[in-house]
């Protein structure tokens, strides 16, 4: 797949969130680590105003879980399982 062009009015919210997601998904593939807060902190230092609301983090966490399920990293049957 080639490069993706993502536009948002301020260049902060959507594009910043997408940048964090892209980095986190690459880290999952290469290092088997998530590091959402660490990655978001680094990107926020470089892109003022990025990931400022709880809803951004919640949405990001949801996308990461969906990715983990879709790629087989996490077995959906194990989520919320009580033993």
Helices and strands as residue ranges (DSSP letters): H 13-31, H 36-46, H 54-70, G 76-78
